Amino acid sequence: MPLSNLKPAMKQSQSTENSRPSSHLIWLGLALVVALGYLFGLGGDHIPRNGDELVYAHIARLTAESGNWLPLVSSFDFMRNTKPPFLFWQAMIAGGWGENWSLINLRLPSIFYSWSIALMVGLLTRKIVREQSAPSAASNQQALKMGAIAAIVYLSFFSSYRYGRPYLTSAPETFWLCGVFFAIAWSPVKLLASRWKFPLLAGIAIGIGCLYKSFAMVVPVGFGLALCYQVVGAGKAPWQLLRPGIVTDAIKVLAICVIALALFGLWFAIDPQPGEVWREFVVGENAGKFKSAPGYWHVALGSGGMLVILTGYFSNAGLLLPVSIGMAVAAFKSWRRKTAVSPAEKIMWLWLLALALVFMLPNQRSTRYLIAAMPALGVLIALYWSRIGKVWFGLTLVLCVIGLLVMGLIGYGAVTATDMKDIYSPLFWLYLLAVLLACLLGMVRKNLTRSIGTLASFAILFSLAWASAPFNGEIGKFKTETVALLRGQVVQVPSNFNGHFERYQFMLPGAKITPYFAAQPVDFEPVNALFKTSRYALVQRRVGTPPCSDCRIIDTRWDLRSRQDEKDGTMAAFTSPQTYFFAQEYLVESLKPTPTEPVKP
């Protein structure tokens, strides 16, 4: 080709390349889409959550109705001072002290915290990747891409989705506690050498985190900080304590912990009932976790013992469990090859280690206790993303395909139960099909395995929200006239978990909710006994089963069952999904007059 023709061809090629969106912009766009996906279904009654959300919504509502910040108020003495006040104050402010009391208002602060954590994860990852390569436009784009991937990974963890959206959330303490370690990782030399500014600010941040969770969080955080000062600041092994500066560093860690505890201690200073706080929160809620009738080692080595913590980070990752294991394998191989590890990456590992070691000690162990370090896991997965074997992403895709089949089963059960073929739009089924094809493509096309495997986990979480969406809508609500009818009336409602009855405060605002215990609401039999104390009652039944024989049905709605009966067996989900996942809830009244209702002549 003549040279004169080559230059225009080169310019045309460069123009074509510049017109294509760079991969880092695509990943940044995907990260934004995933973050906004957290809003879908946020105000619904059926989102993945901890059942205790409703307990704390109950306490926050009654405290707001009292008109005072403290003491905390509850209908039950055994569940009042079970969390520090910041959690309840957050709800009271978001709900306008009862004026705007809705699930979406109570949950929005959790979303802002989760988004802030994801941004923090992305920015730190970007900084680490950029520092590991020579400055150039390509390296900056690669750093942005990996930062976006880190944010997507964190938001795709099941623990992030389940506990980072509801009102009862781990997002606030995760932000404040993990934020201290992220700050150190951002500038380890400067902050670890700081004489008083960083210790002061760190103590305040940890204190705020404790006021959301517990003063006990000072222990793992203090341990993690001590490891950072020792391993990163001094460059020594954790056991090499005889070194210059050890006393200074110990004083800094101690000062941080004291400041945090002093800030937490303000609860006792301003609460009108400090003795109740000590009895219920310190002794009952915290010291009680060390009690064990069978014996410490019997519990520690049992099925719910230390193994829960040892595998906790992996199980918290949800469908990304294989990828998180693959990251650990890749990290181990890098350690065997003695590959250099940046100070920031070391800090992430130290925070993961500190939290796990400390929470192996109590007799009550749960993977929830490790959520505060999940942002660090998100950073590490992004840092090792290209070194994680594709087989691990392939296994994640297999889990996602199984998840899609479950979503399809739930959708089929909803159509069968309600006999509404249009309960889902065609887009829902097209979405499931598209995600399924994408997962299969990721298994076949090795160059797409990592990318699709990274995105597929959140795609399944989103499909779960979509599958439950109709039951957060009109078919899951009572009619407007029913809500008006029950305003000021006593209504008996089923409850099979602490505070589960609080959900009806959002469905029937203004009604006087009175709970009755029903281990399996669909099987509750003594309905007539409910009418001895109230005119109205809510009764759940399996699809096609009448609520009672001697009562009048006023209204009905569809509900998702949250606690299935073990005697039904898992196979019931496949053989009869319409009754396994769904139930009808009836508002009924007795055909006979109640004792408080005068007999009409």
C-alpha positions as CSV (number, residue, x, y, z in Angstrom):
1,M,0.0,0.0,0.0
2,P,1.4,3.5,-0.8
3,L,2.5,5.6,2.2
4,S,0.0,8.3,1.1
5,N,-2.8,5.8,1.5
6,L,-1.5,4.3,4.8
7,K,-1.8,7.5,6.9
8,P,-5.5,8.0,6.2
9,A,-6.1,4.4,7.0
10,M,-4.2,4.8,10.3
11,K,-6.2,7.9,11.1
12,Q,-9.5,6.1,10.3
13,S,-8.4,3.1,12.5
14,Q,-7.6,5.5,15.4
15,S,-10.9,7.3,14.9
16,T,-12.7,4.0,15.1
17,E,-10.9,3.0,18.3
18,N,-11.7,6.4,19.9
19,S,-15.3,6.0,19.0
20,R,-15.6,2.8,20.9
21,P,-16.4,3.1,24.6
22,S,-13.4,2.1,26.7
23,S,-13.9,-0.9,29.0
24,H,-13.4,1.2,32.1
25,L,-16.3,3.4,31.2
26,I,-18.5,0.3,30.6
27,W,-17.5,-1.0,34.1
28,L,-18.2,2.3,35.7
29,G,-21.6,2.4,34.1
30,L,-22.3,-1.1,35.3
31,A,-21.3,-0.2,38.8
32,L,-23.7,2.7,38.8
33,V,-26.5,0.4,37.5
34,V,-25.8,-2.1,40.3
35,A,-25.8,0.6,42.9
36,L,-29.2,2.0,41.6
37,G,-30.5,-1.6,41.6
38,Y,-30.4,-1.4,45.4
39,L,-33.4,0.9,45.2
40,F,-35.6,-1.7,43.4
41,G,-38.3,-2.9,45.8
42,L,-36.8,-1.0,48.7
43,G,-40.1,-0.1,50.3
44,G,-41.6,-3.6,50.0
45,D,-42.4,-6.0,52.8
46,H,-40.6,-8.8,51.0
47,I,-36.9,-8.1,50.7
48,P,-34.0,-10.2,52.0
49,R,-33.4,-9.0,55.6
50,N,-32.8,-10.0,59.1
51,G,-36.0,-10.8,60.9
52,D,-35.0,-8.5,63.7
53,E,-35.6,-5.4,61.5
54,L,-39.2,-5.4,62.7
55,V,-38.2,-5.6,66.3
56,Y,-36.1,-2.5,66.0
57,A,-38.7,-0.7,63.9
58,H,-41.2,-1.4,66.8
59,I,-38.8,0.1,69.3
60,A,-38.1,3.1,67.1
61,R,-41.8,3.8,66.5
62,L,-42.8,3.6,70.2
63,T,-39.8,5.8,71.2
64,A,-40.8,8.4,68.6
65,E,-44.3,8.3,69.9
66,S,-43.0,9.1,73.4
67,G,-41.6,12.3,72.1
68,N,-38.2,11.7,73.8
69,W,-34.9,10.5,72.5
70,L,-34.4,8.3,75.5
71,P,-35.2,6.0,77.2
72,L,-36.0,3.6,74.5
73,V,-39.5,2.3,74.6
74,S,-40.9,-1.2,73.7
75,S,-43.9,-3.3,74.4
76,F,-41.6,-6.0,75.7
77,D,-39.0,-5.7,78.4
78,F,-36.8,-8.5,76.9
79,M,-36.3,-6.5,73.6
80,R,-35.8,-2.9,74.5
81,N,-32.2,-1.9,75.1
82,T,-30.9,-4.5,72.7
83,K,-29.0,-2.0,70.4
84,P,-27.4,1.4,71.1
85,P,-29.6,4.5,70.5
86,F,-28.0,5.7,67.1
87,L,-29.8,2.9,65.3
88,F,-33.2,4.0,66.6
89,W,-32.5,7.7,66.3
90,Q,-31.7,7.2,62.7
91,A,-35.1,5.7,62.1
92,M,-36.9,8.3,64.2
93,I,-35.3,11.1,62.1
94,A,-35.8,9.4,58.8
95,G,-39.5,8.7,59.7
96,G,-40.1,12.3,60.8
97,W,-40.9,11.2,64.4
98,G,-43.8,9.1,63.0
99,E,-45.1,11.6,60.5
100,N,-43.5,9.8,57.5
101,W,-43.4,6.3,58.9
102,S,-42.8,4.0,56.0
103,L,-40.4,1.2,55.2
104,I,-38.7,3.1,52.4
105,N,-38.1,6.2,54.6
106,L,-36.6,4.0,57.3
107,R,-34.4,2.1,54.9
108,L,-33.0,5.0,52.8
109,P,-30.2,5.9,55.3
110,S,-29.0,2.3,54.9
111,I,-28.8,2.7,51.2
112,F,-26.7,5.9,51.5
113,Y,-24.4,4.0,53.9
114,S,-24.1,1.1,51.5
115,W,-23.4,3.4,48.5
116,S,-20.7,5.2,50.5
117,I,-19.0,1.9,51.4
118,A,-19.1,0.8,47.7
119,L,-17.6,4.2,46.7
120,M,-14.9,3.8,49.4
121,V,-14.1,0.3,48.2
122,G,-13.9,1.5,44.6
123,L,-11.6,4.5,45.3
124,L,-9.2,2.5,47.5
125,T,-8.9,-0.3,44.9
126,R,-8.3,2.3,42.2
127,K,-5.5,3.9,44.2
128,I,-3.8,0.6,45.0
129,V,-3.9,-0.6,41.3
130,R,-2.7,2.8,40.1
131,E,0.3,2.8,42.5
132,Q,1.3,-0.7,41.4
133,S,1.9,0.3,37.7
134,A,3.8,3.0,35.9
135,P,1.8,6.3,35.4
136,S,0.1,6.3,32.0
137,A,-3.4,6.8,30.5
138,A,-3.8,3.0,30.1
139,S,-2.9,2.4,33.8
140,N,-5.3,5.0,35.0
141,Q,-8.1,3.4,32.9
142,Q,-7.2,0.0,34.3
143,A,-7.3,1.4,37.8
144,L,-10.7,2.9,37.2
145,K,-11.9,-0.5,35.8
146,M,-10.7,-2.4,38.8
147,G,-12.2,0.1,41.2
148,A,-15.6,-0.3,39.5
149,I,-15.3,-4.1,39.7
150,A,-14.5,-3.9,43.4
151,A,-17.6,-1.8,44.0
152,I,-19.7,-4.3,42.0
153,V,-18.3,-7.3,43.9
154,Y,-19.0,-5.7,47.2
155,L,-22.6,-4.8,46.3
156,S,-23.1,-8.3,44.9
157,F,-22.2,-10.0,48.2
158,F,-25.4,-11.5,49.6
159,S,-24.5,-10.1,53.0
160,S,-24.3,-6.6,51.5
161,Y,-27.6,-7.0,49.8
162,R,-29.4,-8.6,52.8
163,Y,-28.0,-6.4,55.5
164,G,-27.1,-3.2,53.5
165,R,-30.7,-2.3,52.6
166,P,-33.2,-3.0,55.4
167,Y,-33.6,-0.6,58.4
168,L,-31.8,-3.1,60.7
169,T,-28.6,-3.0,58.9
170,S,-24.9,-3.6,59.3
171,A,-24.1,-0.7,56.9
172,P,-23.6,2.1,59.5
173,E,-21.1,0.2,61.7
174,T,-19.4,-1.2,58.6
175,F,-18.9,2.3,57.2
176,W,-17.5,3.8,60.4
177,L,-15.3,0.8,61.6
178,C,-14.1,-0.3,58.2
179,G,-13.6,3.3,57.2
180,V,-10.8,3.6,59.8
181,F,-8.8,0.8,58.2
182,F,-9.5,2.2,54.7
183,A,-8.1,5.5,55.8
184,I,-4.9,3.8,57.1
185,A,-4.6,1.9,53.8
186,W,-5.0,5.2,51.9
187,S,-2.1,6.8,53.6
188,P,-0.4,4.3,56.0
189,V,2.9,6.1,56.5
190,K,1.3,9.4,57.4
191,L,-1.6,8.1,59.6
192,L,0.3,5.5,61.5
193,A,3.0,8.2,62.3
194,S,0.3,10.7,63.4
195,R,0.8,11.7,67.0
196,W,-2.8,12.7,68.0
197,K,-4.9,13.8,65.0
198,F,-5.5,10.4,63.5
199,P,-6.0,8.7,66.9
200,L,-8.5,11.3,67.8
201,L,-10.5,11.0,64.6
202,A,-10.2,7.2,64.6
203,G,-11.5,7.1,68.2
204,I,-14.5,9.3,67.2
205,A,-15.3,7.2,64.1
206,I,-15.1,3.9,66.1
207,G,-17.2,5.4,68.9
208,I,-20.0,6.3,66.3
209,G,-19.8,2.7,65.0
210,C,-20.1,1.4,68.5
211,L,-23.2,3.5,69.1
212,Y,-24.8,1.7,66.2
213,K,-23.7,-1.8,67.2
214,S,-22.0,-2.4,70.5
215,F,-19.0,-1.2,72.7
216,A,-17.7,-4.8,72.1
217,M,-16.6,-3.7,68.6
218,V,-13.7,-1.9,70.3
219,V,-12.0,-5.3,70.8
220,P,-11.6,-6.5,67.2
221,V,-11.0,-2.9,66.0
222,G,-8.3,-2.3,68.6
223,F,-6.7,-5.7,67.8
224,G,-6.8,-4.8,64.1
225,L,-5.2,-1.4,64.8
226,A,-2.5,-3.0,66.9
227,L,-1.7,-5.4,64.0
228,C,-1.5,-2.5,61.6
229,Y,0.9,-0.5,63.8
230,Q,3.0,-3.6,64.3
231,V,3.1,-5.2,60.8
232,V,2.7,-2.2,58.6
233,G,4.0,0.7,60.7
234,A,7.0,-1.0,62.2
235,G,7.4,-3.7,59.6
236,K,7.6,-6.5,62.2
237,A,6.0,-9.8,62.6
238,P,3.0,-9.8,65.1
239,W,5.1,-11.7,67.7
240,Q,8.2,-9.4,67.5
241,L,7.0,-7.1,70.3
242,L,10.4,-6.1,71.6
243,R,11.1,-3.3,69.2
244,P,11.6,0.5,69.4
245,G,8.4,2.5,69.4
246,I,6.2,-0.3,70.8
247,V,5.1,1.7,73.8
248,T,4.2,4.7,71.7
249,D,2.1,2.6,69.3
250,A,0.4,0.8,72.2
251,I,-0.5,4.2,73.8
252,K,-2.0,5.3,70.5
253,V,-4.2,2.2,70.2
254,L,-5.2,2.5,73.8
255,A,-6.1,6.1,73.3
256,I,-8.2,5.3,70.3
257,C,-10.1,2.6,72.2
258,V,-10.6,4.9,75.3
259,I,-12.0,7.7,73.1
260,A,-14.4,5.3,71.4
261,L,-15.6,3.9,74.7
262,A,-16.0,7.4,76.2
263,L,-18.2,8.3,73.3
264,F,-20.2,5.2,73.7
265,G,-20.4,5.8,77.4
266,L,-22.4,9.0,76.7
267,W,-25.4,6.6,76.4
268,F,-25.2,5.9,80.1
269,A,-24.8,9.6,80.9
270,I,-27.9,10.8,79.1
271,D,-30.2,7.8,79.4
272,P,-32.7,8.4,82.3
273,Q,-32.5,4.7,83.1
274,P,-28.7,3.8,83.0
275,G,-29.3,0.7,85.2
276,E,-31.7,-0.8,82.7
277,V,-29.1,-0.2,79.9
278,W,-26.5,-2.0,81.9
279,R,-28.8,-4.9,82.8
280,E,-30.4,-5.4,79.3
281,F,-27.6,-4.4,77.0
282,V,-24.2,-4.9,78.7
283,V,-25.1,-8.0,80.7
284,G,-28.0,-9.5,78.7
285,E,-27.1,-8.7,75.1
286,N,-23.3,-8.8,75.3
287,A,-22.0,-10.8,78.3
288,G,-24.8,-13.4,77.5
289,K,-23.0,-14.4,74.3
290,F,-20.3,-16.1,76.4
291,K,-22.7,-18.3,78.4
292,S,-23.0,-21.9,77.4
293,A,-24.7,-24.7,79.2
294,P,-23.1,-27.5,77.2
295,G,-19.6,-26.0,77.8
296,Y,-17.3,-23.7,75.9
297,W,-15.4,-26.3,73.8
298,H,-18.4,-28.4,73.1
299,V,-20.0,-25.4,71.4
300,A,-16.8,-24.1,69.9
301,L,-16.0,-27.4,68.1
302,G,-19.6,-28.2,67.2
303,S,-21.5,-27.5,64.0
304,G,-22.3,-23.9,65.1
305,G,-18.9,-23.2,66.5
306,M,-15.6,-21.9,65.2
307,L,-16.2,-23.4,61.7
308,V,-19.0,-20.8,61.3
309,I,-16.4,-18.0,61.6
310,L,-13.7,-19.8,59.6
311,T,-16.0,-20.1,56.6
312,G,-18.0,-16.9,57.3
313,Y,-16.3,-14.7,54.8
314,F,-17.0,-17.2,52.0
315,S,-20.6,-17.8,52.9
316,N,-21.3,-14.1,53.3
317,A,-20.2,-13.7,49.7
318,G,-23.3,-15.7,48.6
319,L,-23.1,-16.7,44.9
320,L,-19.6,-15.3,44.8
321,L,-18.5,-17.9,47.3
322,P,-16.4,-19.8,44.6
323,V,-14.7,-16.5,43.5
324,S,-13.9,-15.6,47.2
325,I,-12.3,-19.1,47.6
326,G,-10.5,-18.6,44.3
327,M,-9.1,-15.3,45.6
328,A,-7.8,-17.0,48.8
329,V,-6.1,-19.7,46.6
330,A,-4.6,-17.0,44.3
331,A,-3.3,-15.1,47.4
332,F,-1.8,-18.2,48.8
333,K,0.0,-18.9,45.6
334,S,1.3,-15.4,45.5
335,W,2.6,-15.7,49.1
336,R,4.3,-19.0,48.2
337,R,6.1,-17.2,45.4
338,K,7.0,-14.4,47.8
339,T,5.3,-11.8,45.6
340,A,5.5,-8.3,47.1
341,V,2.3,-7.1,48.9
342,S,1.5,-3.5,49.2
343,P,0.9,-1.9,52.7
344,A,-2.7,-1.2,51.7
345,E,-3.4,-4.9,50.9
346,K,-1.7,-6.0,54.1
347,I,-4.1,-3.8,56.0
348,M,-7.1,-5.4,54.3
349,W,-5.8,-8.8,55.3
350,L,-5.2,-7.7,58.9
351,W,-8.7,-6.4,59.3
352,L,-10.2,-9.6,58.0
353,L,-7.9,-11.6,60.4
354,A,-8.6,-9.5,63.4
355,L,-12.4,-9.6,63.1
356,A,-12.4,-13.4,62.6
357,L,-10.1,-14.2,65.5
358,V,-11.9,-12.1,68.0
359,F,-15.4,-13.4,67.1
360,M,-14.2,-17.0,67.5
361,L,-14.2,-16.3,71.3
362,P,-17.9,-15.8,72.1
363,N,-20.1,-18.9,72.4
364,Q,-22.7,-17.2,70.1
365,R,-21.1,-17.1,66.6
366,S,-22.6,-15.9,63.4
367,T,-21.4,-14.9,60.0
368,R,-23.2,-11.5,60.6
369,Y,-20.4,-10.6,62.9
370,L,-17.9,-10.6,60.0
371,I,-19.9,-8.2,57.8
372,A,-17.8,-5.2,58.9
373,A,-14.8,-6.6,57.0
374,M,-16.6,-7.6,53.8
375,P,-15.6,-4.4,52.1
376,A,-12.0,-5.5,52.6
377,L,-12.8,-8.8,50.9
378,G,-14.3,-6.9,48.0
379,V,-11.0,-4.9,47.6
380,L,-9.0,-8.1,47.7
381,I,-11.1,-9.9,45.1
382,A,-10.6,-7.0,42.7
383,L,-6.9,-6.9,43.3
384,Y,-6.6,-10.6,42.5
385,W,-9.3,-10.6,39.9
386,S,-7.0,-11.4,36.9
387,R,-5.2,-14.0,39.0
388,I,-8.2,-15.9,40.2
389,G,-8.6,-19.1,38.2
390,K,-11.5,-19.0,35.6
391,V,-12.8,-22.3,37.1
392,W,-13.9,-20.3,40.2
393,F,-15.9,-17.9,38.1
394,G,-17.3,-20.8,36.2
395,L,-18.5,-22.4,39.5
396,T,-20.1,-19.1,40.4
397,L,-21.9,-19.2,37.0
398,V,-23.2,-22.7,37.8
399,L,-24.6,-21.4,41.1
400,C,-26.2,-18.5,39.3
401,V,-27.9,-20.9,36.8
402,I,-29.3,-22.8,39.8
403,G,-30.4,-19.5,41.3
404,L,-32.2,-18.6,38.0
405,L,-34.0,-21.9,38.0
406,V,-35.2,-21.2,41.6
407,M,-36.4,-17.8,40.5
408,G,-38.3,-19.4,37.6
409,L,-39.8,-21.9,40.0
410,I,-41.0,-19.0,42.3
411,G,-42.4,-17.2,39.3
412,Y,-44.3,-20.4,38.2
413,G,-45.6,-20.9,41.7
414,A,-46.9,-17.3,41.8
415,V,-48.7,-17.7,38.5
416,T,-50.2,-21.0,39.6
417,A,-51.2,-19.8,43.1
418,T,-52.8,-16.5,42.0
419,D,-54.1,-17.9,38.7
420,M,-52.9,-14.6,37.2
421,K,-51.0,-15.3,34.1
422,D,-50.0,-11.6,33.8
423,I,-48.7,-11.3,37.3
424,Y,-45.3,-10.8,35.8
425,S,-44.6,-8.8,32.7
426,P,-43.0,-10.6,29.7
427,L,-39.9,-8.6,30.5
428,F,-39.4,-10.6,33.7
429,W,-39.3,-13.9,31.8
430,L,-37.1,-12.4,29.1
431,Y,-34.8,-11.1,31.8
432,L,-34.4,-14.6,33.3
433,L,-33.8,-16.0,29.9
434,A,-31.2,-13.4,29.0
435,V,-29.3,-13.9,32.2
436,L,-29.4,-17.7,31.7
437,L,-28.0,-17.3,28.2
438,A,-25.3,-14.9,29.5
439,C,-24.3,-17.4,32.2
440,L,-24.1,-20.2,29.6
441,L,-22.1,-18.0,27.3
442,G,-19.7,-17.2,30.2
443,M,-19.1,-21.0,30.7
444,V,-18.4,-21.5,27.0
445,R,-16.4,-18.3,26.1
446,K,-13.4,-18.3,28.4
447,N,-12.6,-14.7,27.6
448,L,-16.0,-13.7,29.0
449,T,-16.0,-16.0,32.1
450,R,-14.5,-13.5,34.5
451,S,-16.7,-10.6,33.4
452,I,-20.0,-12.4,33.3
453,G,-19.1,-14.3,36.5
454,T,-18.6,-11.0,38.3
455,L,-21.9,-9.5,37.1
456,A,-24.1,-12.6,37.4
457,S,-24.4,-12.7,41.2
458,F,-26.2,-9.3,41.3
459,A,-28.3,-10.3,38.3
460,I,-29.7,-13.1,40.5
461,L,-30.3,-10.8,43.5
462,F,-32.1,-8.4,41.2
463,S,-34.3,-11.3,39.8
464,L,-35.2,-12.2,43.4
465,A,-36.4,-8.6,44.0
466,W,-38.4,-8.8,40.7
467,A,-39.9,-12.1,41.6
468,S,-41.3,-10.7,44.9
469,A,-42.3,-7.3,43.4
470,P,-46.0,-8.2,42.7
471,F,-46.4,-9.1,46.4
472,N,-45.1,-5.7,47.4
473,G,-47.8,-4.2,45.1
474,E,-51.5,-4.1,45.1
475,I,-52.2,-7.9,45.5
476,G,-50.1,-7.8,48.7
477,K,-52.0,-4.9,50.2
478,F,-55.4,-4.5,51.8
479,K,-58.0,-2.2,50.1
480,T,-58.0,1.5,50.9
481,E,-61.5,1.1,52.5
482,T,-60.3,-1.8,54.6
483,V,-57.4,0.4,56.0
484,A,-60.0,3.1,56.8
485,L,-62.3,0.6,58.4
486,L,-59.7,-0.7,60.8
487,R,-58.3,2.7,61.8
488,G,-58.6,2.8,65.6
489,Q,-59.8,-0.8,65.8
490,V,-58.1,-3.7,67.6
491,V,-56.9,-6.3,65.0
492,Q,-55.4,-9.7,66.0
493,V,-52.4,-10.5,63.7
494,P,-50.2,-13.6,63.4
495,S,-46.6,-13.5,64.6
496,N,-44.0,-16.3,64.7
497,F,-40.9,-14.3,65.4
498,N,-39.9,-11.4,67.8
499,G,-41.5,-8.3,66.5
500,H,-42.9,-9.9,63.3
501,F,-46.2,-8.3,64.1
502,E,-44.7,-4.8,63.4
503,R,-45.0,-5.4,59.7
504,Y,-48.8,-4.7,60.0
505,Q,-48.1,-1.2,61.3
506,F,-47.1,-0.4,57.7
507,M,-50.0,-2.2,56.1
508,L,-52.7,-1.0,58.5
509,P,-51.6,2.4,59.8
510,G,-53.8,3.6,62.6
511,A,-55.1,0.1,63.6
512,K,-54.4,-1.2,67.1
513,I,-52.2,-4.2,66.3
514,T,-52.4,-7.1,68.8
515,P,-50.2,-10.2,68.0
516,Y,-51.1,-13.8,68.6
517,F,-48.4,-16.5,68.3
518,A,-48.6,-18.9,65.4
519,A,-45.6,-21.0,64.7
520,Q,-47.0,-21.8,61.3
521,P,-49.7,-19.1,60.5
522,V,-51.2,-21.2,57.7
523,D,-52.0,-24.0,60.1
524,F,-53.3,-21.9,63.0
525,E,-56.6,-23.5,64.1
526,P,-58.2,-21.8,67.2
527,V,-59.4,-18.8,65.2
528,N,-62.7,-18.4,67.1
529,A,-60.6,-17.8,70.3
530,L,-59.3,-14.6,68.7
531,F,-62.7,-13.1,68.6
532,K,-63.0,-13.2,72.4
533,T,-60.9,-10.0,72.7
534,S,-61.3,-8.3,69.3
535,R,-63.8,-8.1,66.5
536,Y,-61.2,-8.4,63.7
537,A,-58.4,-10.9,63.0
538,L,-55.9,-11.7,60.3
539,V,-55.7,-15.4,59.4
540,Q,-53.2,-16.9,56.9
541,R,-54.1,-20.0,54.9
542,R,-52.6,-22.2,52.2
543,V,-53.9,-21.5,48.7
544,G,-57.5,-22.7,48.4
545,T,-58.0,-23.3,52.1
546,P,-60.8,-21.3,53.8
547,P,-59.7,-19.2,56.9
548,C,-62.5,-20.4,59.2
549,S,-65.9,-21.8,59.3
550,D,-67.8,-19.4,61.5
551,C,-66.6,-16.0,60.3
552,R,-67.1,-13.5,57.6
553,I,-64.3,-12.5,55.1
554,I,-63.9,-8.8,54.8
555,D,-60.7,-8.6,52.7
556,T,-57.9,-10.7,51.5
557,R,-54.3,-10.3,50.2
558,W,-51.5,-12.4,49.0
559,D,-48.4,-13.0,51.1
560,L,-45.0,-14.6,50.7
561,R,-44.3,-17.3,53.4
562,S,-41.1,-16.5,55.2
563,R,-40.8,-19.6,57.5
564,Q,-41.8,-22.9,56.0
565,D,-42.6,-25.9,58.0
566,E,-39.7,-28.4,58.1
567,K,-42.2,-31.3,57.9
568,D,-43.1,-30.2,54.4
569,G,-39.6,-31.0,53.2
570,T,-37.5,-29.2,50.6
571,M,-39.1,-31.2,47.8
572,A,-42.4,-29.4,48.5
573,A,-40.8,-26.3,46.9
574,F,-40.6,-28.3,43.6
575,T,-43.8,-30.3,43.8
576,S,-46.1,-27.6,45.0
577,P,-44.4,-24.2,44.8
578,Q,-47.8,-22.4,44.9
579,T,-48.4,-23.5,48.5
580,Y,-44.7,-23.7,49.6
581,F,-43.9,-20.1,48.8
582,F,-47.3,-18.3,48.9
583,A,-50.2,-17.9,51.2
584,Q,-53.4,-15.9,51.4
585,E,-54.1,-13.7,54.3
586,Y,-57.8,-13.0,55.2
587,L,-59.2,-10.2,57.3
588,V,-62.1,-11.8,59.1
589,E,-64.7,-11.0,61.7
590,S,-66.9,-13.3,63.8
591,L,-70.5,-13.9,62.7
592,K,-71.3,-13.8,66.4
593,P,-71.0,-10.6,68.4
594,T,-67.9,-10.1,70.5
595,P,-68.2,-9.6,74.3
596,T,-67.4,-5.9,73.8
597,E,-70.0,-5.5,71.0
598,P,-73.7,-5.0,72.2
599,V,-76.2,-7.5,71.0
600,K,-78.5,-6.0,68.4
601,P,-82.2,-6.4,69.3
